[in-house]
Amino acid sequence: MIGVIGEALIDFIAKKADGSSVPFDSHIGGCGLNAATAAARLQSPVGFIGKISFDMFGRRIIEHLVDNQVMFDPDLCSAKEYSLLAFASLDAEGKASYAFFCDGTAPVSFTKEELLATMGEHTDLRVVHVGSVALAVQPGCDAILAALEAFEPKPIIFLDPNVRPAVIKDMVQYRKRMNRAFTLSSLVKLSDEDLLLLFPQCDAHAKAAEVARDYHVHLILTLGKQGSIWFKPDGQSFSLPIIDLPVIDTVGAGDTFSGALLSYLHERNCFGVDGQKPSLSGLGEDLIKDALRFATAASAINCSRKGCDPPTKDEVELLLSRL
């Protein structure tokens, strides 16, 4: 099973201004929820481990989880705290800039005990996706790392920092927290923008290879229109270009990529347990390139739609069959 620890929120995406008024379309989103939705639509078993508010937005999020057959813990789904809201504007290429209203909200109010209790309900937990706003805002960020350090048996940790400067109050402390997260992880996905925020003024390709080697992780570097590169701990790397579909916007593109990648690897039993330790198996060149191609196709389809709207397995396979 794929577990996803993170935030569920409501994205308000700006439309064309009408005089002094700016209307917004609202979409269910959040790095964690988007990745969970993407994997579930690709027919993988997924459990969302996130705290959801009692309010009207929270009820809408619950309906979304049910509709997409994503499992969740009812004990985390009627929190007294309000929902996290994000407001986004799109540039000419459909790329979003965000403002978050997150302090004191349900998705960032985890406790270590709540997370351990929910994770413990899943006896077949093989991989856990973690990242973004939930790893940037107190007190939930520290609770997540403490729970991952304490939980047994250890699952594979897939880290997607999805760095959001708008919610980071202390970048020095945030980078220290990410260092702690890197040490827990076996798979890491970073956009080139994420990498440069974490490691300023570096060469992105060289730094990605260095991080993969030093932390002994598989690192996937996404490069927007330049495609993606998978760096192995042993120094090997494999690249893949984008699949060029018309772009409506890029909301949820990286999250869809992550969910699709995890779904592909999970379906092929790449997340195993060797004794008491999690292990990655079978990650040779052909499988890595196929996994990147599958995730790239899913992300491209998502970008051809408004908001985060990941594709089904049939849609991804149909696109790949036409390439």
BALOBA-1460 file (C-alpha; in Angstrom, 3 decimals):
// residues 323
<rec num="1" residu="m" x="0.000" y="0.000" z="0.000"/>
<rec num="2" residu="i" x="1.035" y="3.610" z="-0.658"/>
<rec num="3" residu="g" x="0.669" y="5.970" z="2.305"/>
<rec num="4" residu="v" x="0.620" y="9.738" z="1.834"/>
<rec num="5" residu="i" x="1.335" y="12.114" z="4.722"/>
<rec num="6" residu="g" x="0.599" y="15.718" z="3.870"/>
<rec num="7" residu="e" x="-1.858" y="18.494" z="3.331"/>
<rec num="8" residu="a" x="-5.274" y="18.616" z="1.741"/>
<rec num="9" residu="l" x="-6.439" y="22.137" z="0.940"/>
<rec num="10" residu="i" x="-8.561" y="24.262" z="-1.338"/>
<rec num="11" residu="d" x="-6.836" y="26.061" z="-4.213"/>
<rec num="12" residu="f" x="-8.498" y="29.290" z="-5.330"/>
<rec num="13" residu="i" x="-7.152" y="29.977" z="-8.814"/>
<rec num="14" residu="a" x="-7.543" y="33.497" z="-10.180"/>
<rec num="15" residu="k" x="-9.426" y="34.052" z="-13.413"/>
<rec num="16" residu="k" x="-9.241" y="37.078" z="-15.686"/>
<rec num="17" residu="a" x="-9.959" y="40.280" z="-13.785"/>
<rec num="18" residu="d" x="-13.276" y="41.971" z="-14.389"/>
<rec num="19" residu="g" x="-12.604" y="45.605" z="-13.578"/>
<rec num="20" residu="s" x="-11.566" y="45.817" z="-9.942"/>
<rec num="21" residu="s" x="-12.905" y="42.320" z="-9.185"/>
<rec num="22" residu="v" x="-10.866" y="39.121" z="-9.571"/>
<rec num="23" residu="p" x="-13.013" y="35.967" z="-9.656"/>
<rec num="24" residu="f" x="-11.570" y="32.624" z="-8.523"/>
<rec num="25" residu="d" x="-12.244" y="29.006" z="-9.385"/>
<rec num="26" residu="s" x="-11.845" y="26.691" z="-6.397"/>
<rec num="27" residu="h" x="-10.231" y="23.260" z="-6.668"/>
<rec num="28" residu="i" x="-9.399" y="20.578" z="-4.132"/>
<rec num="29" residu="g" x="-5.620" y="20.323" z="-3.887"/>
<rec num="30" residu="g" x="-2.509" y="20.080" z="-1.756"/>
<rec num="31" residu="c" x="0.691" y="18.184" z="-2.519"/>
<rec num="32" residu="g" x="-0.257" y="15.166" z="-0.433"/>
<rec num="33" residu="l" x="-3.870" y="14.924" z="-1.549"/>
<rec num="34" residu="n" x="-2.972" y="15.456" z="-5.213"/>
<rec num="35" residu="a" x="-0.343" y="12.699" z="-5.134"/>
<rec num="36" residu="a" x="-2.760" y="10.347" z="-3.354"/>
<rec num="37" residu="t" x="-5.467" y="11.078" z="-5.932"/>
<rec num="38" residu="a" x="-3.070" y="10.500" z="-8.816"/>
<rec num="39" residu="a" x="-1.965" y="7.102" z="-7.490"/>
<rec num="40" residu="a" x="-5.527" y="6.026" z="-6.682"/>
<rec num="41" residu="r" x="-6.814" y="6.924" z="-10.162"/>
<rec num="42" residu="l" x="-4.060" y="4.665" z="-11.484"/>
<rec num="43" residu="q" x="-5.621" y="1.807" z="-9.466"/>
<rec num="44" residu="s" x="-3.071" y="1.634" z="-6.657"/>
<rec num="45" residu="p" x="-4.148" y="1.103" z="-3.020"/>
<rec num="46" residu="v" x="-3.645" y="4.465" z="-1.295"/>
<rec num="47" residu="g" x="-4.155" y="5.729" z="2.242"/>
<rec num="48" residu="f" x="-4.205" y="9.481" z="2.860"/>
<rec num="49" residu="i" x="-2.751" y="10.299" z="6.282"/>
<rec num="50" residu="g" x="-3.807" y="13.891" z="6.714"/>
<rec num="51" residu="k" x="-5.797" y="15.973" z="9.157"/>
<rec num="52" residu="i" x="-9.011" y="17.401" z="7.691"/>
<rec num="53" residu="s" x="-11.256" y="20.108" z="9.127"/>
<rec num="54" residu="f" x="-14.879" y="19.846" z="10.221"/>
<rec num="55" residu="d" x="-15.717" y="22.910" z="8.099"/>
<rec num="56" residu="m" x="-17.419" y="23.076" z="4.690"/>
<rec num="57" residu="f" x="-14.107" y="22.800" z="2.850"/>
<rec num="58" residu="g" x="-13.186" y="19.722" z="4.873"/>
<rec num="59" residu="r" x="-16.475" y="18.052" z="3.981"/>
<rec num="60" residu="r" x="-15.728" y="18.713" z="0.330"/>
<rec num="61" residu="i" x="-12.277" y="17.144" z="0.711"/>
<rec num="62" residu="i" x="-13.773" y="14.032" z="2.329"/>
<rec num="63" residu="e" x="-16.178" y="13.648" z="-0.593"/>
<rec num="64" residu="h" x="-13.207" y="13.875" z="-2.961"/>
<rec num="65" residu="l" x="-11.363" y="11.101" z="-1.095"/>
<rec num="66" residu="v" x="-14.429" y="8.868" z="-1.187"/>
<rec num="67" residu="d" x="-15.075" y="9.549" z="-4.885"/>
<rec num="68" residu="n" x="-11.474" y="8.633" z="-5.743"/>
<rec num="69" residu="q" x="-11.352" y="5.546" z="-3.502"/>
<rec num="70" residu="v" x="-8.578" y="6.930" z="-1.319"/>
<rec num="71" residu="m" x="-8.601" y="5.425" z="2.174"/>
<rec num="72" residu="f" x="-8.494" y="7.752" z="5.184"/>
<rec num="73" residu="d" x="-8.707" y="7.667" z="8.983"/>
<rec num="74" residu="p" x="-12.066" y="9.028" z="10.268"/>
<rec num="75" residu="d" x="-10.351" y="10.018" z="13.532"/>
<rec num="76" residu="l" x="-8.320" y="12.632" z="11.624"/>
<rec num="77" residu="c" x="-11.231" y="13.953" z="9.579"/>
<rec num="78" residu="s" x="-13.261" y="16.204" z="11.853"/>
<rec num="79" residu="a" x="-10.556" y="18.451" z="13.271"/>
<rec num="80" residu="k" x="-11.642" y="21.591" z="15.133"/>
<rec num="81" residu="e" x="-9.066" y="23.632" z="13.218"/>
<rec num="82" residu="y" x="-10.120" y="25.236" z="9.935"/>
<rec num="83" residu="s" x="-9.070" y="24.176" z="6.437"/>
<rec num="84" residu="l" x="-5.907" y="25.410" z="4.760"/>
<rec num="85" residu="l" x="-6.610" y="27.759" z="1.842"/>
<rec num="86" residu="a" x="-4.286" y="28.670" z="-1.025"/>
<rec num="87" residu="f" x="-4.737" y="31.423" z="-3.598"/>
<rec num="88" residu="a" x="-2.952" y="31.177" z="-6.936"/>
<rec num="89" residu="s" x="-2.392" y="33.367" z="-9.975"/>
<rec num="90" residu="l" x="-1.207" y="31.961" z="-13.297"/>
<rec num="91" residu="d" x="1.374" y="33.473" z="-15.629"/>
<rec num="92" residu="a" x="1.288" y="33.314" z="-19.425"/>
<rec num="93" residu="e" x="2.673" y="29.753" z="-19.398"/>
<rec num="94" residu="g" x="0.141" y="28.509" z="-16.853"/>
<rec num="95" residu="k" x="2.645" y="28.440" z="-13.998"/>
<rec num="96" residu="a" x="1.145" y="29.244" z="-10.592"/>
<rec num="97" residu="s" x="2.299" y="31.651" z="-7.866"/>
<rec num="98" residu="y" x="0.760" y="31.012" z="-4.450"/>
<rec num="99" residu="a" x="-0.320" y="32.731" z="-1.250"/>
<rec num="100" residu="f" x="-1.114" y="30.338" z="1.614"/>
<rec num="101" residu="f" x="-3.291" y="30.827" z="4.695"/>
<rec num="102" residu="c" x="-2.082" y="27.939" z="6.816"/>
<rec num="103" residu="d" x="-1.055" y="28.881" z="10.379"/>
<rec num="104" residu="g" x="-3.183" y="27.022" z="12.902"/>
<rec num="105" residu="t" x="-5.091" y="25.080" z="10.245"/>
<rec num="106" residu="a" x="-5.948" y="21.378" z="10.385"/>
<rec num="107" residu="p" x="-3.383" y="20.062" z="7.853"/>
<rec num="108" residu="v" x="-0.415" y="21.453" z="9.815"/>
<rec num="109" residu="s" x="-1.684" y="20.498" z="13.293"/>
<rec num="110" residu="f" x="-0.557" y="16.876" z="13.438"/>
<rec num="111" residu="t" x="0.810" y="15.250" z="16.549"/>
<rec num="112" residu="k" x="3.334" y="12.428" z="16.470"/>
<rec num="113" residu="e" x="0.877" y="10.198" z="18.317"/>
<rec num="114" residu="e" x="-1.908" y="10.809" z="15.788"/>
<rec num="115" residu="l" x="0.350" y="9.919" z="12.897"/>
<rec num="116" residu="l" x="1.727" y="6.776" z="14.524"/>
<rec num="117" residu="a" x="-1.784" y="5.590" z="15.379"/>
<rec num="118" residu="t" x="-2.998" y="6.022" z="11.795"/>
<rec num="119" residu="m" x="0.121" y="4.522" z="10.221"/>
<rec num="120" residu="g" x="-0.185" y="1.564" z="12.562"/>
<rec num="121" residu="e" x="-3.618" y="0.748" z="11.120"/>
<rec num="122" residu="h" x="-1.986" y="-0.154" z="7.792"/>
<rec num="123" residu="t" x="-0.136" y="-3.448" z="8.126"/>
<rec num="124" residu="d" x="0.820" y="-3.471" z="4.431"/>
<rec num="125" residu="l" x="2.394" y="0.001" z="4.309"/>
<rec num="126" residu="r" x="5.311" y="-0.280" z="1.878"/>
<rec num="127" residu="v" x="6.034" y="3.327" z="0.903"/>
<rec num="128" residu="v" x="5.138" y="6.721" z="2.412"/>
<rec num="129" residu="h" x="5.031" y="9.945" z="0.403"/>
<rec num="130" residu="v" x="5.786" y="13.076" z="2.437"/>
<rec num="131" residu="g" x="6.487" y="16.718" z="1.669"/>
<rec num="132" residu="s" x="5.538" y="20.302" z="0.864"/>
<rec num="133" residu="v" x="3.571" y="22.623" z="3.168"/>
<rec num="134" residu="a" x="3.079" y="19.917" z="5.786"/>
<rec num="135" residu="l" x="6.877" y="19.691" z="6.157"/>
<rec num="136" residu="a" x="7.321" y="23.454" z="6.356"/>
<rec num="137" residu="v" x="4.871" y="24.661" z="9.010"/>
<rec num="138" residu="q" x="4.947" y="24.101" z="12.773"/>
<rec num="139" residu="p" x="3.941" y="22.082" z="14.694"/>
<rec num="140" residu="g" x="3.059" y="19.423" z="12.139"/>
<rec num="141" residu="c" x="6.434" y="19.384" z="10.367"/>
<rec num="142" residu="d" x="8.311" y="18.208" z="13.447"/>
<rec num="143" residu="a" x="5.578" y="15.690" z="14.296"/>
<rec num="144" residu="i" x="5.863" y="14.123" z="10.836"/>
<rec num="145" residu="l" x="9.619" y="13.604" z="11.056"/>
<rec num="146" residu="a" x="9.394" y="12.302" z="14.621"/>
<rec num="147" residu="a" x="6.701" y="9.807" z="13.602"/>
<rec num="148" residu="l" x="8.704" y="8.581" z="10.599"/>
<rec num="149" residu="e" x="11.770" y="8.103" z="12.802"/>
<rec num="150" residu="a" x="9.772" y="6.134" z="15.387"/>
<rec num="151" residu="f" x="7.523" y="4.021" z="13.172"/>
<rec num="152" residu="e" x="8.261" y="0.304" z="12.798"/>
<rec num="153" residu="p" x="8.611" y="-1.564" z="10.518"/>
<rec num="154" residu="k" x="10.256" y="1.129" z="8.421"/>
<rec num="155" residu="p" x="8.605" y="1.797" z="5.044"/>
<rec num="156" residu="i" x="10.313" y="3.302" z="2.020"/>
<rec num="157" residu="i" x="10.141" y="7.104" z="2.353"/>
<rec num="158" residu="f" x="9.476" y="9.110" z="-0.817"/>
<rec num="159" residu="l" x="10.284" y="12.780" z="-0.212"/>
<rec num="160" residu="d" x="8.944" y="15.602" z="-2.365"/>
<rec num="161" residu="p" x="9.926" y="18.876" z="-0.664"/>
<rec num="162" residu="n" x="7.901" y="20.910" z="-3.219"/>
<rec num="163" residu="v" x="9.400" y="23.992" z="-1.576"/>
<rec num="164" residu="r" x="6.938" y="26.841" z="-0.921"/>
<rec num="165" residu="p" x="8.904" y="29.951" z="0.175"/>
<rec num="166" residu="a" x="5.633" y="31.721" z="1.029"/>
<rec num="167" residu="v" x="5.146" y="29.480" z="4.092"/>
<rec num="168" residu="i" x="8.781" y="29.200" z="5.228"/>
<rec num="169" residu="k" x="9.532" y="31.636" z="8.055"/>
<rec num="170" residu="d" x="13.137" y="30.567" z="8.674"/>
<rec num="171" residu="m" x="14.960" y="29.162" z="5.651"/>
<rec num="172" residu="v" x="18.008" y="28.116" z="7.702"/>
<rec num="173" residu="q" x="15.867" y="25.966" z="10.000"/>
<rec num="174" residu="y" x="13.888" y="24.671" z="7.043"/>
<rec num="175" residu="r" x="17.063" y="23.483" z="5.303"/>
<rec num="176" residu="k" x="18.117" y="21.708" z="8.504"/>
<rec num="177" residu="r" x="14.720" y="20.002" z="8.589"/>
<rec num="178" residu="m" x="15.123" y="18.925" z="4.975"/>
<rec num="179" residu="n" x="18.535" y="17.479" z="5.788"/>
<rec num="180" residu="r" x="16.819" y="15.369" z="8.448"/>
<rec num="181" residu="a" x="14.181" y="14.331" z="5.894"/>
<rec num="182" residu="f" x="16.831" y="13.386" z="3.315"/>
<rec num="183" residu="t" x="18.470" y="11.029" z="5.810"/>
<rec num="184" residu="l" x="15.148" y="9.196" z="6.282"/>
<rec num="185" residu="s" x="14.409" y="8.878" z="2.573"/>
<rec num="186" residu="s" x="15.144" y="6.318" z="-0.103"/>
<rec num="187" residu="l" x="13.496" y="8.175" z="-3.001"/>
<rec num="188" residu="v" x="13.576" y="11.949" z="-3.468"/>
<rec num="189" residu="k" x="11.887" y="14.055" z="-6.140"/>
<rec num="190" residu="l" x="13.097" y="17.631" z="-6.626"/>
<rec num="191" residu="s" x="12.282" y="20.198" z="-9.255"/>
<rec num="192" residu="d" x="15.212" y="22.310" z="-10.390"/>
<rec num="193" residu="e" x="13.570" y="25.251" z="-8.574"/>
<rec num="194" residu="d" x="13.340" y="23.217" z="-5.343"/>
<rec num="195" residu="l" x="16.978" y="22.231" z="-5.608"/>
<rec num="196" residu="l" x="18.167" y="25.816" z="-6.053"/>
<rec num="197" residu="l" x="16.097" y="26.973" z="-3.078"/>
<rec num="198" residu="l" x="17.641" y="24.279" z="-0.897"/>
<rec num="199" residu="f" x="21.163" y="24.652" z="-2.320"/>
<rec num="200" residu="p" x="21.530" y="28.217" z="-3.685"/>
<rec num="201" residu="q" x="23.896" y="29.067" z="-6.525"/>
<rec num="202" residu="c" x="24.726" y="25.473" z="-7.368"/>
<rec num="203" residu="d" x="24.814" y="23.575" z="-10.631"/>
<rec num="204" residu="a" x="21.525" y="21.679" z="-10.490"/>
<rec num="205" residu="h" x="22.719" y="18.537" z="-12.282"/>
<rec num="206" residu="a" x="25.950" y="18.242" z="-10.317"/>
<rec num="207" residu="k" x="24.223" y="18.907" z="-7.013"/>
<rec num="208" residu="a" x="21.508" y="16.345" z="-7.708"/>
<rec num="209" residu="a" x="24.149" y="13.694" z="-8.371"/>
<rec num="210" residu="e" x="25.978" y="14.728" z="-5.198"/>
<rec num="211" residu="v" x="22.820" y="14.511" z="-3.048"/>
<rec num="212" residu="a" x="22.016" y="11.063" z="-4.473"/>
<rec num="213" residu="r" x="25.520" y="9.852" z="-3.622"/>
<rec num="214" residu="d" x="25.930" y="11.493" z="-0.206"/>
<rec num="215" residu="y" x="22.481" y="10.552" z="1.163"/>
<rec num="216" residu="h" x="22.415" y="7.219" z="-0.679"/>
<rec num="217" residu="v" x="19.043" y="7.968" z="-2.285"/>
<rec num="218" residu="h" x="17.518" y="7.667" z="-5.726"/>
<rec num="219" residu="l" x="16.853" y="11.268" z="-6.774"/>
<rec num="220" residu="i" x="14.516" y="12.331" z="-9.574"/>
<rec num="221" residu="l" x="15.226" y="15.847" z="-10.823"/>
<rec num="222" residu="t" x="12.380" y="17.417" z="-12.816"/>
<rec num="223" residu="l" x="13.328" y="20.200" z="-15.214"/>
<rec num="224" residu="g" x="10.038" y="21.550" z="-16.584"/>
<rec num="225" residu="k" x="10.176" y="21.622" z="-20.379"/>
<rec num="226" residu="q" x="13.618" y="19.961" z="-20.247"/>
<rec num="227" residu="g" x="12.200" y="16.690" z="-18.925"/>
<rec num="228" residu="s" x="13.530" y="14.712" z="-15.964"/>
<rec num="229" residu="i" x="16.665" y="12.887" z="-14.820"/>
<rec num="230" residu="w" x="16.900" y="9.938" z="-12.426"/>
<rec num="231" residu="f" x="20.142" y="9.881" z="-10.406"/>
<rec num="232" residu="k" x="21.128" y="6.631" z="-8.685"/>
<rec num="233" residu="p" x="23.338" y="6.500" z="-5.566"/>
<rec num="234" residu="d" x="26.037" y="4.693" z="-7.552"/>
<rec num="235" residu="g" x="26.436" y="7.634" z="-9.949"/>
<rec num="236" residu="q" x="24.389" y="6.361" z="-12.879"/>
<rec num="237" residu="s" x="21.763" y="8.674" z="-14.342"/>
<rec num="238" residu="f" x="18.959" y="8.317" z="-16.880"/>
<rec num="239" residu="s" x="17.083" y="11.157" z="-18.559"/>
<rec num="240" residu="l" x="13.756" y="11.473" z="-20.344"/>
<rec num="241" residu="p" x="12.238" y="14.373" z="-22.342"/>
<rec num="242" residu="i" x="8.775" y="15.768" z="-21.718"/>
<rec num="243" residu="i" x="5.653" y="14.629" z="-23.532"/>
<rec num="244" residu="d" x="4.516" y="17.788" z="-25.261"/>
<rec num="245" residu="l" x="0.759" y="18.250" z="-24.874"/>
<rec num="246" residu="p" x="-1.096" y="21.595" z="-24.874"/>
<rec num="247" residu="v" x="-0.816" y="23.208" z="-21.425"/>
<rec num="248" residu="i" x="-3.822" y="24.741" z="-19.663"/>
<rec num="249" residu="d" x="-1.968" y="25.200" z="-16.374"/>
<rec num="250" residu="t" x="0.706" y="23.414" z="-14.338"/>
<rec num="251" residu="v" x="-1.243" y="23.134" z="-11.071"/>
<rec num="252" residu="g" x="-0.543" y="19.701" z="-9.568"/>
<rec num="253" residu="a" x="1.903" y="18.683" z="-12.296"/>
<rec num="254" residu="g" x="4.649" y="17.617" z="-9.899"/>
<rec num="255" residu="d" x="2.203" y="15.925" z="-7.522"/>
<rec num="256" residu="t" x="0.704" y="13.921" z="-10.382"/>
<rec num="257" residu="f" x="4.216" y="12.938" z="-11.479"/>
<rec num="258" residu="s" x="4.966" y="11.715" z="-7.937"/>
<rec num="259" residu="g" x="1.734" y="9.772" z="-7.543"/>
<rec num="260" residu="a" x="2.127" y="8.141" z="-10.945"/>
<rec num="261" residu="l" x="5.753" y="7.221" z="-10.275"/>
<rec num="262" residu="l" x="4.848" y="5.588" z="-6.968"/>
<rec num="263" residu="s" x="1.925" y="3.757" z="-8.569"/>
<rec num="264" residu="y" x="4.140" y="2.381" z="-11.328"/>
<rec num="265" residu="l" x="6.812" y="1.177" z="-8.903"/>
<rec num="266" residu="h" x="4.268" y="-0.218" z="-6.424"/>
<rec num="267" residu="e" x="2.540" y="-2.231" z="-9.154"/>
<rec num="268" residu="r" x="5.885" y="-3.830" z="-10.029"/>
<rec num="269" residu="n" x="6.708" y="-4.750" z="-6.420"/>
<rec num="270" residu="c" x="9.709" y="-2.424" z="-6.214"/>
<rec num="271" residu="f" x="9.011" y="-1.621" z="-2.545"/>
<rec num="272" residu="g" x="10.074" y="-4.583" z="-0.446"/>
<rec num="273" residu="v" x="11.298" y="-5.425" z="3.032"/>
<rec num="274" residu="d" x="14.679" y="-7.047" z="3.552"/>
<rec num="275" residu="g" x="14.604" y="-8.284" z="7.135"/>
<rec num="276" residu="q" x="13.635" y="-5.245" z="9.213"/>
<rec num="277" residu="k" x="14.744" y="-2.688" z="6.643"/>
<rec num="278" residu="p" x="12.839" y="-1.360" z="3.615"/>
<rec num="279" residu="s" x="14.472" y="-1.992" z="0.279"/>
<rec num="280" residu="l" x="14.191" y="-0.907" z="-3.323"/>
<rec num="281" residu="s" x="14.515" y="-3.703" z="-5.814"/>
<rec num="282" residu="g" x="14.767" y="-4.144" z="-9.549"/>
<rec num="283" residu="l" x="15.588" y="-0.519" z="-10.362"/>
<rec num="284" residu="g" x="17.516" y="-1.149" z="-13.543"/>
<rec num="285" residu="e" x="17.773" y="1.146" z="-16.541"/>
<rec num="286" residu="d" x="14.731" y="-0.186" z="-18.412"/>
<rec num="287" residu="l" x="12.417" y="-0.018" z="-15.411"/>
<rec num="288" residu="i" x="13.612" y="3.470" z="-14.458"/>
<rec num="289" residu="k" x="13.045" y="4.822" z="-17.962"/>
<rec num="290" residu="d" x="9.614" y="3.194" z="-18.157"/>
<rec num="291" residu="a" x="8.687" y="4.628" z="-14.747"/>
<rec num="292" residu="l" x="9.772" y="8.120" z="-15.818"/>
<rec num="293" residu="r" x="7.851" y="7.786" z="-19.078"/>
<rec num="294" residu="f" x="4.680" y="6.709" z="-17.248"/>
<rec num="295" residu="a" x="4.935" y="9.544" z="-14.699"/>
<rec num="296" residu="t" x="5.717" y="12.068" z="-17.437"/>
<rec num="297" residu="a" x="2.650" y="10.996" z="-19.409"/>
<rec num="298" residu="a" x="0.399" y="11.326" z="-16.360"/>
<rec num="299" residu="s" x="1.784" y="14.782" z="-15.598"/>
<rec num="300" residu="a" x="1.358" y="15.928" z="-19.213"/>
<rec num="301" residu="i" x="-2.303" y="14.896" z="-19.221"/>
<rec num="302" residu="n" x="-2.862" y="16.710" z="-15.935"/>
<rec num="303" residu="c" x="-1.354" y="19.902" z="-17.394"/>
<rec num="304" residu="s" x="-3.758" y="19.738" z="-20.330"/>
<rec num="305" residu="r" x="-6.631" y="20.261" z="-17.865"/>
<rec num="306" residu="k" x="-7.635" y="23.027" z="-15.490"/>
<rec num="307" residu="g" x="-6.392" y="22.646" z="-11.911"/>
<rec num="308" residu="c" x="-5.078" y="19.355" z="-10.575"/>
<rec num="309" residu="d" x="-7.035" y="16.616" z="-12.368"/>
<rec num="310" residu="p" x="-4.855" y="13.482" z="-12.638"/>
<rec num="311" residu="p" x="-5.619" y="10.930" z="-15.347"/>
<rec num="312" residu="t" x="-6.853" y="7.371" z="-15.104"/>
<rec num="313" residu="k" x="-4.671" y="4.395" z="-15.961"/>
<rec num="314" residu="d" x="-6.525" y="3.927" z="-19.258"/>
<rec num="315" residu="e" x="-5.834" y="7.545" z="-20.229"/>
<rec num="316" residu="v" x="-2.112" y="7.203" z="-19.525"/>
<rec num="317" residu="e" x="-1.825" y="3.930" z="-21.401"/>
<rec num="318" residu="l" x="-3.710" y="5.353" z="-24.368"/>
<rec num="319" residu="l" x="-1.343" y="8.329" z="-24.580"/>
<rec num="320" residu="l" x="1.720" y="6.105" z="-24.317"/>
<rec num="321" residu="s" x="0.378" y="3.810" z="-27.043"/>
<rec num="322" residu="r" x="0.207" y="6.788" z="-29.421"/>
<rec num="323" residu="l" x="3.801" y="7.929" z="-28.897"/>
